[in-house]
Amino acid sequence: MIYWLYTLLEEDYEPLVRVLRYVSSRGLAAALFAFLISLILGKRVIRKLLALKIGQPIRSADEVHQLHELHGKKQGTPTMGGVLILGSVVISTLLFARLDNPFIWLCLTVTIVLGLLGFLDDYTKVKKKNSAGISARLKMSVQAILAIAVTAFLILYEHPEHGGIMTTLFLPLFNVEVNPFSSIQLGWAAVFLFGGVIVGCSNAVNLTDGLDGLAIGCTIITAATYAIFNYVAGRADWAADYLFIPHHPWSTEVTVFCMAIVGAGMGFLWFNSYPASVFMGDTGSLAIGGMLGTVAICCKQELTLIIVGGVFVMEALSVILQVGSFKMRGKRIFRMAPIHHHFELQGWPETKVIIRFWIMALLCAGVGLATLKLRY
C-alpha cells in the first residue's frame, strides 16, 4: 500500500517520498506500526477475552501435581491473545510491503491458516475446560497439507532468473560460488524437507510457549535475525558478490514481514511479560512457528534456523527425548518436558528461566549471523 503510494507520487514528489522506496525504511515503519497496534489495542483485546470468559485451562493437580502448584494461579488468564500478534503483523505487512511479491502472500497465507488452526485448538480447550484441544492428528494433518502446498508453490512459481534455487538445500559455512559441497539438489523431495521445516518450527514454538514471555521473546530475536538474512539474500551485491550466500531477489521484501513480527511481538510482550495479563495460545504459537519456518525458506537459510532458533530446537528435542526414553526404557531423562518445566521443577524461579532462555536465544542468533561471513 505504502509502496504503491510511492509509485503514484514519485514523478512529482520524488525527493519527499523517496524514503518509501527503501525496504529498510518500510521495515522499520512496519515494526513501529505493528508495535503501536499491539500496544493500543492490547487492553481492549484483553478486556474482550475476559468478557467472553476465554481463560487458559491449566493442567489439573491429578495430571501434574508440582506444575499445578507453580502455575495454578494462572488459571483463567485470557488466552487466544495471538489474535493481537497476527492482526498486527497482517495489517502492518499489507500497509508497508510490496504486494506484488509472491513471498509476501505466502507468508500471510501461512500466518492466517495456522492462526485459524490455533484458534480452533484454543476454542476447543476453552469449551471443554481442559488442556487437550483438538486431536494431534487433525493438527498435524492441516500443518502438513499447508506446508507441502506452500513449498510446492515456491517450486512451481520460481523467479524466472533463479530457477532451481527453491529445490536446493544450501549448507551453512560453505561458499556457494566456489565450494562444490555447498548445496544439495533435492528436486521434488524438497517439498517434504522444507514442508517439514514449517511443520517442525510450528510445533517447536508451540512447545516453547509455556512460561510468561518465553516464546514471544525468542520469537522477536529470531524474527529480527531473519530480517537481516532476508535483506542480504535479496541483494545481489551483498549475497552473491560479497557474502557468497544464496541470492533470491524476492527475499528482500520479506524483511518487512519479519520486522512486522518483531514490532507485534514487542507490543504483545508488553502484556505477556511476567506476570502475564494474556497468553498467545495456540492461535499465536502455531502461526508464529510456521511464519519463522517460511521466512527461513524464502531466504534459503533453512538449516541455519536450527542455530538461530536453538531454543525452539532444544524445547522440541527435550520432548522427543523424554517420550522416546520413557517408551524404550521406562525412564525419564528430565523431571518434566518441555525442558523449561524441568528447570522450574529444579527450583529456578519462572523469571530466571525466561531471562536465561532469552540470553541463549541471543547467543544462538549471534552464532547464526556469524555464519554469513564464515564461508569456506
C-alpha positions as CSV (number, residue, x, y, z in Angstrom):
1,M,0.0,0.0,0.0
2,I,2.7,2.5,1.0
3,Y,4.9,1.4,-1.8
4,W,2.0,1.9,-4.2
5,L,1.8,5.5,-2.8
6,Y,5.4,6.0,-3.7
7,T,4.9,4.9,-7.3
8,L,2.0,7.2,-7.5
9,L,3.8,10.3,-6.2
10,E,7.4,9.7,-7.3
11,E,7.2,11.8,-10.5
12,D,6.1,15.0,-8.8
13,Y,7.3,14.5,-5.2
14,E,10.3,12.1,-5.5
15,P,12.6,13.9,-3.0
16,L,9.8,13.8,-0.4
17,V,8.6,10.2,-0.9
18,R,11.9,8.6,-1.8
19,V,12.2,7.0,1.7
20,L,9.1,4.9,0.9
21,R,11.1,3.1,-1.8
22,Y,13.6,1.5,0.6
23,V,13.0,-1.8,2.2
24,S,14.9,-0.7,5.3
25,S,12.6,2.3,5.8
26,R,9.4,0.4,5.3
27,G,10.7,-2.4,7.5
28,L,11.3,-0.1,10.4
29,A,7.9,1.6,9.8
30,A,6.2,-1.9,9.8
31,A,7.8,-2.7,13.1
32,L,6.8,0.6,14.7
33,F,3.3,0.4,13.3
34,A,2.8,-3.2,14.4
35,F,4.1,-2.3,17.9
36,L,1.7,0.6,18.2
37,I,-1.3,-1.5,17.1
38,S,-0.5,-4.2,19.7
39,L,0.1,-1.6,22.4
40,I,-3.0,0.4,21.7
41,L,-5.4,-2.5,21.1
42,G,-3.9,-4.8,23.8
43,K,-6.0,-3.7,26.7
44,R,-9.2,-3.8,24.6
45,V,-8.5,-7.3,23.4
46,I,-7.7,-8.5,26.9
47,R,-11.0,-7.0,28.2
48,K,-12.9,-8.6,25.4
49,L,-11.3,-12.0,26.1
50,L,-12.2,-11.7,29.8
51,A,-15.8,-10.7,29.0
52,L,-16.1,-13.8,26.8
53,K,-14.5,-15.9,29.6
54,I,-11.8,-17.2,27.3
55,G,-9.5,-18.3,30.1
56,Q,-6.4,-20.5,29.9
57,P,-7.1,-24.1,31.2
58,I,-4.3,-25.3,33.4
59,R,-3.4,-29.0,33.9
60,S,-5.1,-30.4,36.9
61,A,-3.3,-31.4,40.1
62,D,-4.1,-35.0,39.2
63,E,-2.1,-34.7,35.9
64,V,1.0,-32.9,37.1
65,H,0.9,-32.0,40.8
66,Q,4.1,-29.9,41.0
67,L,3.3,-27.9,37.8
68,H,-0.2,-27.2,39.1
69,E,1.3,-25.8,42.3
70,L,3.6,-23.5,40.3
71,H,1.0,-22.4,37.6
72,G,-2.3,-22.9,39.3
73,K,-2.7,-19.2,39.9
74,K,-2.6,-18.6,36.1
75,Q,-6.0,-20.4,35.8
76,G,-8.4,-18.1,34.0
77,T,-5.8,-15.8,32.4
78,P,-7.2,-14.9,29.0
79,T,-5.8,-16.9,26.1
80,M,-6.1,-16.5,22.3
81,G,-4.0,-13.3,22.6
82,G,-2.3,-14.5,19.4
83,V,-5.1,-12.7,17.5
84,L,-3.4,-9.4,18.6
85,I,0.0,-10.5,17.2
86,L,-1.3,-11.9,14.0
87,G,-3.7,-9.0,13.4
88,S,-0.8,-6.5,13.9
89,V,1.5,-8.5,11.6
90,V,-1.1,-8.8,8.8
91,I,-2.2,-5.2,8.9
92,S,1.3,-3.8,9.1
93,T,2.6,-6.1,6.3
94,L,-0.3,-5.1,4.0
95,L,0.5,-1.5,4.6
96,F,4.2,-1.4,4.2
97,A,5.2,-4.4,2.0
98,R,5.1,-4.6,-1.8
99,L,2.0,-6.7,-2.5
100,D,3.3,-7.8,-5.9
101,N,5.9,-10.0,-4.2
102,P,4.8,-13.7,-4.1
103,F,6.8,-14.4,-0.9
104,I,4.7,-11.8,1.0
105,W,1.5,-13.6,0.1
106,L,2.9,-16.9,1.1
107,C,3.9,-15.6,4.5
108,L,0.5,-14.1,5.0
109,T,-1.2,-17.3,3.9
110,V,0.8,-19.4,6.4
111,T,0.0,-16.8,9.1
112,I,-3.7,-16.8,8.6
113,V,-4.2,-20.6,8.0
114,L,-2.1,-21.6,11.1
115,G,-3.7,-18.8,13.1
116,L,-7.2,-20.2,12.3
117,L,-6.0,-23.7,13.2
118,G,-4.6,-22.5,16.5
119,F,-7.8,-20.5,17.2
120,L,-9.8,-23.7,16.8
121,D,-7.4,-25.5,19.1
122,D,-7.7,-22.8,21.8
123,Y,-11.5,-22.6,21.4
124,T,-11.8,-26.4,21.9
125,K,-9.7,-26.2,25.1
126,V,-11.8,-23.4,26.5
127,K,-15.1,-25.1,25.6
128,K,-14.0,-28.4,27.1
129,K,-12.3,-26.7,30.0
130,N,-9.2,-28.8,29.8
131,S,-5.7,-28.6,28.1
132,A,-6.4,-31.3,25.4
133,G,-7.7,-29.2,22.5
134,I,-8.2,-30.7,19.0
135,S,-6.6,-34.0,18.1
136,A,-2.9,-34.2,17.3
137,R,-3.8,-36.0,14.1
138,L,-6.0,-33.2,12.8
139,K,-3.5,-30.5,13.8
140,M,-0.6,-32.3,12.1
141,S,-2.6,-33.0,9.0
142,V,-3.5,-29.4,8.5
143,Q,0.0,-28.3,9.1
144,A,1.4,-30.9,6.7
145,I,-1.0,-30.0,3.9
146,L,-0.3,-26.3,4.2
147,A,3.5,-26.8,4.4
148,I,3.5,-29.1,1.3
149,A,1.3,-26.7,-0.6
150,V,3.5,-23.7,0.2
151,T,6.7,-25.5,-0.7
152,A,5.2,-26.8,-3.9
153,F,4.1,-23.3,-4.9
154,L,7.6,-22.0,-4.3
155,I,9.0,-24.7,-6.6
156,L,6.4,-24.2,-9.4
157,Y,6.4,-20.5,-9.4
158,E,10.1,-19.6,-9.0
159,H,11.6,-16.4,-10.1
160,P,12.3,-16.7,-13.9
161,E,16.0,-15.8,-13.4
162,H,16.6,-18.1,-10.4
163,G,15.1,-21.5,-11.5
164,G,16.2,-24.4,-9.3
165,I,17.1,-22.5,-6.2
166,M,14.0,-23.5,-4.3
167,T,14.7,-27.2,-4.8
168,T,18.3,-26.8,-3.5
169,L,19.4,-27.3,0.1
170,F,22.2,-24.9,0.9
171,L,24.6,-25.8,3.7
172,P,25.8,-23.1,6.2
173,L,29.5,-22.2,6.3
174,F,30.1,-23.1,2.6
175,N,30.8,-20.6,-0.1
176,V,28.1,-21.1,-2.8
177,E,30.4,-19.7,-5.5
178,V,33.4,-22.0,-5.2
179,N,32.6,-24.9,-2.9
180,P,31.0,-27.9,-4.7
181,F,29.8,-29.2,-1.4
182,S,27.8,-26.0,-0.6
183,S,24.5,-27.3,-1.8
184,I,22.4,-30.5,-2.5
185,Q,19.9,-30.6,-5.3
186,L,16.7,-32.2,-3.9
187,G,14.3,-32.0,-6.7
188,W,10.7,-32.6,-5.6
189,A,12.0,-34.1,-2.4
190,A,12.3,-30.5,-1.3
191,V,8.5,-30.4,-0.8
192,F,8.8,-32.8,2.1
193,L,12.0,-31.5,3.6
194,F,11.0,-27.8,3.5
195,G,7.5,-28.7,4.4
196,G,9.0,-30.4,7.5
197,V,10.7,-27.1,8.3
198,I,7.4,-25.3,8.6
199,V,5.6,-28.1,10.5
200,G,8.6,-28.7,12.8
201,C,9.1,-25.0,13.6
202,S,5.3,-24.5,14.2
203,N,5.2,-27.2,16.8
204,A,8.6,-26.2,18.3
205,V,7.3,-22.7,19.1
206,N,4.1,-24.2,20.4
207,L,6.1,-26.3,22.9
208,T,8.1,-23.3,23.9
209,D,5.1,-21.3,24.8
210,G,4.8,-22.5,28.4
211,L,6.1,-19.5,30.5
212,D,5.2,-15.8,30.5
213,G,7.0,-14.1,27.7
214,L,9.3,-17.0,26.9
215,A,8.1,-17.9,23.4
216,I,7.4,-14.3,22.2
217,G,10.8,-13.1,23.5
218,C,12.6,-15.8,21.5
219,T,10.4,-15.1,18.5
220,I,11.4,-11.4,18.5
221,I,15.1,-12.4,18.4
222,T,14.6,-15.0,15.7
223,A,12.5,-12.8,13.5
224,A,14.9,-9.9,13.8
225,T,17.7,-12.2,12.7
226,Y,15.8,-13.4,9.7
227,A,15.0,-9.9,8.8
228,I,18.8,-9.5,8.3
229,F,19.1,-12.8,6.4
230,N,16.3,-11.9,4.0
231,Y,17.6,-8.4,3.4
232,V,21.1,-9.5,2.4
233,A,19.8,-12.6,0.5
234,G,17.7,-10.3,-1.7
235,R,20.6,-8.0,-2.7
236,A,22.8,-9.4,-5.4
237,D,25.8,-7.1,-4.4
238,W,25.8,-8.4,-0.8
239,A,24.7,-12.0,-1.3
240,A,26.4,-13.2,-4.5
241,D,29.3,-10.8,-4.6
242,Y,30.4,-10.3,-1.0
243,L,28.9,-12.9,1.4
244,F,28.6,-15.7,-1.1
245,I,25.3,-16.9,0.2
246,P,22.2,-17.9,-1.9
247,H,20.6,-14.9,-3.6
248,H,16.9,-14.5,-4.4
249,P,15.5,-11.1,-5.4
250,W,12.1,-11.7,-3.8
251,S,13.7,-12.3,-0.4
252,T,14.4,-8.6,0.3
253,E,10.7,-7.7,0.8
254,V,10.3,-10.5,3.4
255,T,12.3,-8.2,5.6
256,V,9.2,-6.0,6.0
257,F,7.2,-9.1,7.2
258,C,9.9,-10.1,9.7
259,M,10.1,-6.6,11.1
260,A,6.3,-6.6,11.5
261,I,6.7,-9.8,13.6
262,V,9.3,-8.0,15.7
263,G,7.1,-5.0,16.3
264,A,4.0,-7.0,17.0
265,G,6.0,-9.3,19.3
266,M,7.3,-6.3,21.3
267,G,3.8,-5.0,21.7
268,F,2.4,-8.3,22.8
269,L,5.3,-8.8,25.3
270,W,4.2,-5.6,27.0
271,F,1.2,-7.6,28.2
272,N,2.6,-11.1,28.2
273,S,5.7,-10.4,30.4
274,Y,5.6,-11.9,33.9
275,P,3.0,-11.9,35.4
276,A,1.2,-12.3,32.1
277,S,-2.1,-10.5,31.5
278,V,-2.8,-12.6,28.4
279,F,-1.4,-15.7,26.7
280,M,-0.9,-16.1,23.0
281,G,-2.3,-19.6,23.0
282,D,-2.0,-21.9,20.0
283,T,-3.6,-19.1,18.0
284,G,-0.2,-17.3,18.2
285,S,2.3,-20.1,18.7
286,L,1.3,-22.4,15.8
287,A,1.2,-19.4,13.4
288,I,4.5,-17.8,14.6
289,G,6.4,-21.1,14.2
290,G,5.0,-21.5,10.7
291,M,5.9,-17.9,9.9
292,L,9.5,-18.4,11.0
293,G,9.9,-21.6,9.0
294,T,8.5,-19.9,5.9
295,V,10.8,-16.8,6.1
296,A,13.8,-19.2,6.6
297,I,12.8,-21.0,3.3
298,C,12.4,-17.7,1.5
299,C,16.0,-16.7,2.1
300,K,17.3,-20.3,1.7
301,Q,18.6,-20.4,5.3
302,E,16.6,-23.4,6.4
303,L,19.4,-25.2,8.1
304,T,20.6,-22.0,9.8
305,L,17.2,-22.0,11.6
306,I,18.5,-24.9,13.7
307,I,21.1,-22.5,15.0
308,V,19.2,-19.2,15.2
309,G,16.1,-20.9,16.7
310,G,18.3,-23.0,19.0
311,V,15.9,-22.5,22.0
312,F,13.0,-23.8,20.0
313,V,15.0,-26.8,18.8
314,M,16.1,-27.5,22.4
315,E,12.5,-27.4,23.6
316,A,11.3,-29.8,20.9
317,L,14.2,-32.2,21.3
318,S,13.6,-32.4,25.1
319,V,10.1,-33.6,24.4
320,I,11.2,-36.1,21.7
321,L,14.0,-37.5,24.0
322,Q,11.7,-37.6,27.0
323,V,8.9,-39.5,25.2
324,G,11.4,-41.8,23.4
325,S,13.3,-42.6,26.6
326,F,10.1,-43.4,28.5
327,K,8.7,-45.7,25.8
328,M,12.0,-47.5,25.3
329,R,13.4,-47.7,28.8
330,G,10.5,-46.8,31.1
331,K,12.6,-43.9,32.5
332,R,12.5,-40.2,32.1
333,I,15.6,-38.0,31.2
334,F,14.1,-34.8,32.5
335,R,11.9,-34.1,35.5
336,M,9.4,-32.8,33.0
337,A,9.3,-31.8,29.3
338,P,9.5,-29.3,27.6
339,I,12.8,-28.5,29.2
340,H,11.7,-25.1,30.7
341,H,9.5,-27.0,33.1
342,H,12.4,-29.2,34.1
343,F,14.3,-26.1,35.3
344,E,11.2,-24.9,37.1
345,L,11.0,-28.2,39.0
346,Q,14.7,-27.9,39.7
347,G,13.9,-24.8,41.7
348,W,14.6,-22.0,39.2
349,P,12.1,-19.1,39.5
350,E,10.0,-18.6,36.4
351,T,11.5,-15.2,35.6
352,K,15.0,-16.7,35.8
353,V,14.2,-19.5,33.4
354,I,12.7,-16.9,30.9
355,I,15.6,-14.5,31.0
356,R,18.2,-17.2,30.8
357,F,16.5,-18.7,27.8
358,W,16.3,-15.2,26.2
359,I,20.1,-15.0,26.7
360,M,20.5,-18.3,25.0
361,A,18.3,-17.1,22.1
362,L,20.5,-14.0,21.7
363,L,23.7,-16.2,21.6
364,C,22.1,-18.5,19.1
365,A,21.2,-15.5,16.9
366,G,24.7,-14.2,17.1
367,V,26.2,-17.5,16.0
368,G,23.7,-17.7,13.2
369,L,24.6,-14.3,11.9
370,A,28.3,-15.2,12.1
371,T,27.7,-17.9,9.5
372,L,27.0,-15.2,7.0
373,K,30.7,-14.3,6.9
374,L,32.3,-17.6,7.9
375,R,32.2,-19.3,4.5
376,Y,34.7,-21.9,3.1
